[in-house]
Amino acid sequence: LTNVVPGCGCTVTDFTSAPIAPKEEGYITATFDSNRSHGGVVRKSIYCQTNTKFKQKHELVFTGEVRDCNSCDY
């Protein structure tokens, strides 16, 4: 991984910054702040750059539903 960038201001990312050898593992985390987003279904992207041979740019997508606390079942 050479860089990981969130697609908007309501998401913060972190990732393994040290080199990752072949067959080894790293991590990418994303934290979504629902207070900075609209309610309902959300679709967020994270853009990753790597030094892999065939594809250097990757898009990771996650979805969720932001609900009003009055509609929660807990």
Rosetta constraint file for C-alpha pairs under 8 A:
AtomPair CA 1 CA 15 HARMONIC 7.78 0.50
AtomPair CA 1 CA 16 HARMONIC 7.05 0.50
AtomPair CA 1 CA 17 HARMONIC 6.89 0.50
AtomPair CA 1 CA 19 HARMONIC 7.28 0.50
AtomPair CA 1 CA 20 HARMONIC 7.49 0.50
AtomPair CA 1 CA 48 HARMONIC 7.09 0.50
AtomPair CA 1 CA 49 HARMONIC 5.95 0.50
AtomPair CA 1 CA 50 HARMONIC 4.47 0.50
AtomPair CA 1 CA 51 HARMONIC 6.84 0.50
AtomPair CA 2 CA 17 HARMONIC 7.14 0.50
AtomPair CA 2 CA 48 HARMONIC 7.66 0.50
AtomPair CA 2 CA 49 HARMONIC 5.43 0.50
AtomPair CA 2 CA 50 HARMONIC 5.20 0.50
AtomPair CA 2 CA 51 HARMONIC 6.95 0.50
AtomPair CA 3 CA 48 HARMONIC 5.78 0.50
AtomPair CA 3 CA 49 HARMONIC 5.09 0.50
AtomPair CA 3 CA 50 HARMONIC 7.13 0.50
AtomPair CA 4 CA 13 HARMONIC 6.87 0.50
AtomPair CA 4 CA 14 HARMONIC 7.32 0.50
AtomPair CA 4 CA 15 HARMONIC 6.90 0.50
AtomPair CA 4 CA 28 HARMONIC 7.96 0.50
AtomPair CA 4 CA 46 HARMONIC 6.86 0.50
AtomPair CA 4 CA 47 HARMONIC 5.64 0.50
AtomPair CA 4 CA 48 HARMONIC 4.42 0.50
AtomPair CA 4 CA 49 HARMONIC 6.35 0.50
AtomPair CA 5 CA 13 HARMONIC 6.71 0.50
AtomPair CA 5 CA 46 HARMONIC 5.76 0.50
AtomPair CA 5 CA 47 HARMONIC 5.16 0.50
AtomPair CA 5 CA 48 HARMONIC 6.47 0.50
AtomPair CA 6 CA 11 HARMONIC 5.84 0.50
AtomPair CA 6 CA 12 HARMONIC 6.23 0.50
AtomPair CA 6 CA 13 HARMONIC 6.24 0.50
AtomPair CA 6 CA 30 HARMONIC 7.98 0.50
AtomPair CA 6 CA 45 HARMONIC 6.39 0.50
AtomPair CA 6 CA 46 HARMONIC 4.51 0.50
AtomPair CA 6 CA 47 HARMONIC 6.23 0.50
AtomPair CA 7 CA 11 HARMONIC 7.38 0.50
AtomPair CA 7 CA 44 HARMONIC 6.73 0.50
AtomPair CA 7 CA 45 HARMONIC 5.15 0.50
AtomPair CA 7 CA 46 HARMONIC 5.50 0.50
AtomPair CA 7 CA 47 HARMONIC 6.89 0.50
AtomPair CA 8 CA 44 HARMONIC 7.74 0.50
AtomPair CA 8 CA 45 HARMONIC 7.94 0.50
AtomPair CA 9 CA 36 HARMONIC 7.89 0.50
AtomPair CA 10 CA 32 HARMONIC 5.84 0.50
AtomPair CA 10 CA 33 HARMONIC 5.25 0.50
AtomPair CA 10 CA 34 HARMONIC 7.19 0.50
AtomPair CA 10 CA 36 HARMONIC 5.43 0.50
AtomPair CA 10 CA 37 HARMONIC 6.55 0.50
AtomPair CA 11 CA 30 HARMONIC 6.49 0.50
AtomPair CA 11 CA 31 HARMONIC 5.49 0.50
AtomPair CA 11 CA 32 HARMONIC 4.48 0.50
AtomPair CA 11 CA 33 HARMONIC 6.24 0.50
AtomPair CA 11 CA 44 HARMONIC 7.94 0.50
AtomPair CA 12 CA 30 HARMONIC 5.61 0.50
AtomPair CA 12 CA 31 HARMONIC 5.19 0.50
AtomPair CA 12 CA 32 HARMONIC 6.62 0.50
AtomPair CA 13 CA 28 HARMONIC 7.16 0.50
AtomPair CA 13 CA 29 HARMONIC 5.56 0.50
AtomPair CA 13 CA 30 HARMONIC 4.46 0.50
AtomPair CA 13 CA 31 HARMONIC 6.40 0.50
AtomPair CA 13 CA 46 HARMONIC 7.93 0.50
AtomPair CA 14 CA 28 HARMONIC 5.80 0.50
AtomPair CA 14 CA 29 HARMONIC 5.22 0.50
AtomPair CA 14 CA 30 HARMONIC 6.59 0.50
AtomPair CA 15 CA 26 HARMONIC 7.46 0.50
AtomPair CA 15 CA 27 HARMONIC 5.40 0.50
AtomPair CA 15 CA 28 HARMONIC 4.30 0.50
AtomPair CA 15 CA 29 HARMONIC 6.25 0.50
AtomPair CA 16 CA 20 HARMONIC 7.96 0.50
AtomPair CA 16 CA 26 HARMONIC 5.42 0.50
AtomPair CA 16 CA 27 HARMONIC 5.45 0.50
AtomPair CA 16 CA 28 HARMONIC 6.75 0.50
AtomPair CA 20 CA 24 HARMONIC 6.04 0.50
AtomPair CA 20 CA 25 HARMONIC 6.54 0.50
AtomPair CA 20 CA 26 HARMONIC 6.45 0.50
AtomPair CA 21 CA 25 HARMONIC 7.87 0.50
AtomPair CA 30 CA 46 HARMONIC 7.98 0.50
AtomPair CA 33 CA 37 HARMONIC 7.18 0.50
AtomPair CA 34 CA 38 HARMONIC 7.52 0.50
AtomPair CA 34 CA 39 HARMONIC 7.95 0.50
AtomPair CA 34 CA 66 HARMONIC 6.62 0.50
AtomPair CA 38 CA 42 HARMONIC 7.91 0.50
AtomPair CA 38 CA 66 HARMONIC 7.56 0.50
AtomPair CA 39 CA 65 HARMONIC 7.36 0.50
AtomPair CA 39 CA 66 HARMONIC 4.90 0.50
AtomPair CA 39 CA 67 HARMONIC 6.08 0.50
AtomPair CA 39 CA 68 HARMONIC 7.44 0.50
AtomPair CA 40 CA 65 HARMONIC 5.25 0.50
AtomPair CA 40 CA 66 HARMONIC 4.97 0.50
AtomPair CA 40 CA 67 HARMONIC 6.23 0.50
AtomPair CA 41 CA 63 HARMONIC 7.15 0.50
AtomPair CA 41 CA 64 HARMONIC 5.70 0.50
AtomPair CA 41 CA 65 HARMONIC 4.25 0.50
AtomPair CA 41 CA 66 HARMONIC 6.24 0.50
AtomPair CA 42 CA 63 HARMONIC 5.53 0.50
AtomPair CA 42 CA 64 HARMONIC 5.41 0.50
AtomPair CA 42 CA 65 HARMONIC 5.94 0.50
AtomPair CA 42 CA 66 HARMONIC 7.19 0.50
AtomPair CA 43 CA 61 HARMONIC 6.92 0.50
AtomPair CA 43 CA 62 HARMONIC 5.89 0.50
AtomPair CA 43 CA 63 HARMONIC 4.41 0.50
AtomPair CA 43 CA 64 HARMONIC 6.75 0.50
AtomPair CA 44 CA 61 HARMONIC 5.66 0.50
AtomPair CA 44 CA 62 HARMONIC 5.48 0.50
AtomPair CA 44 CA 63 HARMONIC 6.24 0.50
AtomPair CA 45 CA 59 HARMONIC 6.44 0.50
AtomPair CA 45 CA 60 HARMONIC 5.62 0.50
AtomPair CA 45 CA 61 HARMONIC 4.49 0.50
AtomPair CA 45 CA 62 HARMONIC 6.56 0.50
AtomPair CA 46 CA 59 HARMONIC 5.74 0.50
AtomPair CA 46 CA 60 HARMONIC 5.09 0.50
AtomPair CA 46 CA 61 HARMONIC 6.36 0.50
AtomPair CA 47 CA 57 HARMONIC 7.10 0.50
AtomPair CA 47 CA 58 HARMONIC 5.83 0.50
AtomPair CA 47 CA 59 HARMONIC 4.70 0.50
AtomPair CA 47 CA 60 HARMONIC 6.38 0.50
AtomPair CA 48 CA 57 HARMONIC 5.74 0.50
AtomPair CA 48 CA 58 HARMONIC 5.08 0.50
AtomPair CA 48 CA 59 HARMONIC 6.26 0.50
AtomPair CA 48 CA 60 HARMONIC 7.62 0.50
AtomPair CA 49 CA 56 HARMONIC 5.47 0.50
AtomPair CA 49 CA 57 HARMONIC 4.72 0.50
AtomPair CA 49 CA 58 HARMONIC 6.43 0.50
AtomPair CA 50 CA 55 HARMONIC 7.77 0.50
AtomPair CA 50 CA 56 HARMONIC 4.82 0.50
AtomPair CA 50 CA 57 HARMONIC 6.45 0.50
AtomPair CA 51 CA 56 HARMONIC 5.71 0.50
AtomPair CA 52 CA 56 HARMONIC 5.69 0.50
AtomPair CA 67 CA 71 HARMONIC 6.69 0.50
AtomPair CA 67 CA 72 HARMONIC 7.25 0.50
AtomPair CA 68 CA 72 HARMONIC 7.11 0.50
